[in-house]
Amino acid sequence: MFYPNLNESPDKIIGFEPYEHKIAGWDDKDAYAFGLLNDKMVVSKKGDSHGDIFDYEEMQRLKKLKNTQTFRGIWDLPGRIWVKKKLISFWYYPKTNKELEEIIKKIEKKLRKKIWDDPDFKIEINTEPPNRDTSYGE
């Protein structure tokens, strides 16, 4: 189990024991960015970032629609999943187990992979405050 030895953006996951080391990165071949947009699950292509999901004009339209200055502000419950490493990370964590299960089931449907019932999948638990997006910029 990784907790509490992980810290992420979720652009990468870093382990701290016995020394600081990268566990997973946003551009890994098994990584997918995901997030809810107007209650619809959106998942990137392998190795892409959240910013790669939409073209520039669409991203500007969504930022205006959501009244935010950052692309991270358009998403509800954004995160990243590493399917081969069997890791999931969130920028903002679901508030309840029910909400978590609903999100995971939506990701399963998009990726056509079993996640929720796979005991090998781990959810990264961040020890930092939950609203960290301003410290990472765009």
KAVEN-V420789 format. One record per backbone hydrogen bond with DSSP energy under -0.5 kcal/mol. CO is the residue of the C=O (numbers start at 1). NH is the residue of the N-H. E is the energy in kcal/mol with one decimal. If there is no record, write none. Layout:
# KAVEN-V420789
co = <CO/CO>
nh = <NH/NH>
e = <E/E>
This chain:
# KAVEN-V420789
co = <2/5/6/7/11/12/13/13/14/15/21/24/25/28/30/31/32/33/34/35/36/37/40/42/45/49/50/50/55/56/57/58/59/60/61/62/63/64/70/71/72/76/78/78/79/80/81/81/82/82/86/87/88/89/96/97/98/99/100/101/102/103/104/105/106/107/108/108/113/115/117/118/122/122/124/130/132/133/133>
nh = <5/16/127/14/26/9/23/24/7/21/15/13/28/31/83/47/81/44/79/42/76/40/37/35/48/52/53/54/59/60/61/62/63/64/65/66/68/67/73/74/75/36/91/92/34/89/32/83/86/87/122/82/124/80/100/101/102/103/104/105/106/107/108/109/110/111/112/113/115/118/119/121/88/124/126/132/135/136/137>
e = <-3.0/-0.9/-0.5/-1.9/-2.5/-0.9/-3.3/-1.5/-0.9/-2.4/-3.3/-2.9/-1.6/-1.9/-2.3/-3.3/-2.5/-2.8/-2.4/-2.6/-2.7/-1.3/-2.5/-1.6/-2.0/-1.0/-1.1/-0.5/-2.5/-2.4/-2.1/-2.5/-2.5/-2.1/-2.6/-2.6/-2.5/-0.9/-0.9/-1.2/-0.9/-3.0/-2.9/-0.8/-2.5/-2.7/-2.4/-0.7/-1.2/-1.9/-2.5/-2.9/-3.3/-2.5/-2.3/-2.7/-2.3/-2.2/-2.7/-2.6/-1.8/-2.1/-2.8/-2.1/-1.9/-2.8/-1.9/-1.1/-0.5/-1.6/-0.8/-1.6/-1.9/-0.6/-0.6/-1.0/-1.4/-1.2/-0.6>
